[in-house]
């Protein structure tokens, strides 16, 4: 089923800031976890470096949180590898039992990773089986950004000088992903991705 292991499906959820990545990942974890599917989730945001170690955009003087250098990539990759190993062990050690609810294989495992720069890390990207990318138009993305409280808080002009330009740069770099409009309701996005993944992991 998966590139890393036949019983493990690795799912990537990336895209624009405030596009609904974390919400989607958590809803998928809750759903598939209730279907006798082993599920793990890694959030790239958990691997941000300390503020003093975030690179500065020399042109704007603003901290650039939207580059790989802002993350502890080594720890993220280590935990990614560890999660894969854990799920592989669960799959291989599980005993033969009847199929789970809705026909899911009890030995099936899903690793969900979400964050703004998943597909820019080759060592991780090469193992992702299903790649989703949430998009938003400029005005909606900016509005949602203003409504969210960050720590540290955004500095004036940060969205236009850093966040949005870096998003466009990353969009231009990625390939072979399924783009989904974040303008849809969260329920609609979840329903689409859930159904797509069910086709990938349901017993045929």
N, C-alpha and C positions, 0 to 999 in steps of 0.2 A: 504493500500500500504506500509506504513512504520511502523517501530516498535514503534515510539513515537506517531504518529497520522496517521490515515488512508489516509490523503491527503498530507502528507509530506514525501518526500524521502530525507534521509540524506546520502550524498556521501562523502567518505573519499578518499583523494589522498595523498599518502605518498611515501616514497622511498629514494633513494640515493640523496646526495647533487648534485645539478646541473643536475638532471635527467629530468627536465621539468615540475615539479609539478605546479608551479605558472602559467606558460603559459597555461597549460591544464585547470586549474581552471578558469582562466579568459576567455578562449575561450568558455568554457561550459556556463559560466554566460552570455556571450554575445549572444550565440545561443539560449538558452532556455528562456532568458529574452525577446527575440523577438517573442516568441511563446505563449504569454499570460500565461507564467508560472512565478510565483513569485520566485525570486532567491535571496539568500543571500550567501556571501562568507566570511569565516573567515580564515585568514592566521596566522598560528602558529608563524611564524617569527616576527609578530608584538608584540609578548608577551615575547620577550627576556628581561631578567633583565639587569640592567646597568652592564657595564663591571666589576665594583668593586665587584659585587655580583655573578659573574660567578664562579662556583667551579673550583678548581685547581686539576689536576690529580697529585697525590702525586708521582707517579712513574716517570713521565716525567717533571713535573713542568710547564706543559702547561695548559692554561685555557681550560676547557672542555665544549664546546658549544653544545655538542651532548648528553646531559642527561636531564631528566625532571627537575632536580634541576636548570637548566639554564633558565627555563621559569617561568613566573608568571602564574602558572597553575590555581590558584584561580580565577584570572581575566578572563583567557581563558574559564574556565568552566562557570563562571557567564555570559559571553557574549554568549557562546554557548546556555545556557538555555534561555537567553533573545531572541536570534534569533529564537529559536524553538517556543517560546511563541508568538512572533510577527507574524511568518508565520501561526501559528495555528489560530490566531485572523483574519488574512487576509482571510484565507480559509473559516472560519465559518461566517464571516461578508459579504463576497462577495455575490452579487445577482445572481440568476440563469440567465445565458445568454447562447447564442449558443456556441457550441464547438469552441475552438480557431483554429488557423492555424494548419494544418496537424493532426487534430483530438485530440490535447491536451486538457485536461480538463482545463477550465479557473480557477478552484479552486485549481489546483495542485500547490504545493510549493516544492522547492528544496533548501536544505541547503548544500552548498559545504564547506568542511573544508580541508585545505591542510597544510602539514608540515611533518617534519622528524619523529615525535614521536606520531602520532595520536593514533596508535593502542596499545600504552603502557599506556594509560590513561583509566583505566577501566570505570570510570564514564562517559566518552565520548564514548569510543569504543562500549559499549553495545547498543547504539542507532544508530550506523552506519549501514545502510542497504546495501550499495554497497561499497566494499573496493577494491581500486586499489593501486598497489605498483610498482613504476617505478624502474627498475634495470639498472645498467651499469657494465661492466667489469672494473677491477681495472685500467688499463691503460687509458681508455677513461674517467673514473671518475676523475682521477688525472689530465689529460690534461685539462678538462673543469674547474676544480678547479683553476688551474694556470691562466686561461684566465679571471677569474672573479675577480673584485676588491671588497674587503671586507673592512668594517670599524668597528672595527679596522682590519688592514691587518693580514693575516695569518703569523704566525711566522715560521721560517725554520723548516721543519720536521713535521709540524702540520698534514698534510694529512696522512702520514704513521704512526705517533705515536698516533693520536687521531681520526681523521675523519673516516678513513677506518676501523680501528678496532671496533669502536663503531657502524658503519653501519653493519658490519658482526654480531655483537652481537645482534642488533635489528632484523636483518633478521632471526636469529635463534629463536628469541622469539615469532614472530608473527605467527598467524594461520588463516586459512580461508580467504585468500586474493587472489585477482587476480593479478598475477605478469605480468607486461608488460615491454618489452625491450625498454629502452630509446634510443637504437641505431636506432630505427625506426625514420622516419621523424615526426616532430611535427604534420603535417597534418594527417599522418596515425594513430598516437596515438589518436588524437582528434576524427577522424572518427570512430574508434573502440569503444571508450568510449561513444561517442554520440549515436551510434546505440544501444549499450547495455542499456543505460539509457532510450532511447526512448521506448524500449520494456517494461521497468518497469513502465513508467508513462503515456504511451499512452492508451487511452480508448480502452478497449477490448469489 
